[in-house]
Amino acid sequence: MTASEPQGEAFQTELRRLVDDYRASCLWFLRSDLYPETPEQALRVLRQIERHADREGFVRAARIRQSLSPPSSGPSADS
């Protein structure tokens, strides 16, 4: 992911912090210097954390994952 993408520097900082916090317990199979660089890699890492982390990790990963999802342009179910 580059700085020109909508996620930006704050997103990258939050994602890196989450990866660092859960690397030993949920991402032990990744290289110690590896961080997600694409939205697809970020989604894979976030899903791993959501599956295997504690509640706090799940909530943090879900919040970050939401910011990766494009906003819906379709009508809502109650429209």
N, C-alpha and C positions, 0 to 999 in steps of 0.2 A: 504494500500500500504506500502511496506517495502522499506528500503533504498537500498536493492539489486535490486529492480525493475528499469527499465530504466528511470523512471521519476525522481528518486533521490530526494535529499534534496532541490535543487533549485526549482524543480517543486512543491514540497510540500509547500514550503514557499510562492511561488506565488499563489498557489491554496488557501491556508489558508488566505492570505491577501485579495484575491478577495471575499472569503466567508465572511470575517469580514466586508468588505466594503459594501456588498449588503445583509447582513443578515436581516436587518430591513425592507428593501423595497421589496426584492424578496424571501427571505428564512425565513420569519417570523414564519413559521409553524415548523421549526426545533428547537430542543433544543439549547440553547445558547452555550453549550459546544460541540456540535456535529460538526465534520469535516469528510469529505469523507475519507474512509479508503481503499476502493477498486476502481479499475478503473470504475466499473459499477456505484457505488455511485457517483464518480466524474462526470461521464457523465450526470447523472440525475440532479445534482446540476448545472452543467454548462448549461444544456438545460434550466433550470428554469431561470437562470440569463439572458441567451440570449433572452428568451421570454419576460421578465418583466423589464429588466434594461434599463438604458439610453444607448445612443450610445457607450459611453466609456466602460460600462460594457459589452455590446455585443461584442465589439472588443476584450477586454481582455479575455472574456470567450471563444470566438472562437479561439484565439491564443493558449490558454491552451488546449482546446479540440483537436486541431490539433496535439499537441505533444502526445496525447493519442492514436491517430490513427496509426495503423501499416503502414509502408511504403508499397506502392503497388509494387508487383513484376511482375505484368502483363504488357503487351505492352500498350503504350498510344494509344489514338484514332487516332492520326495522323501518326502512324507508319505503 
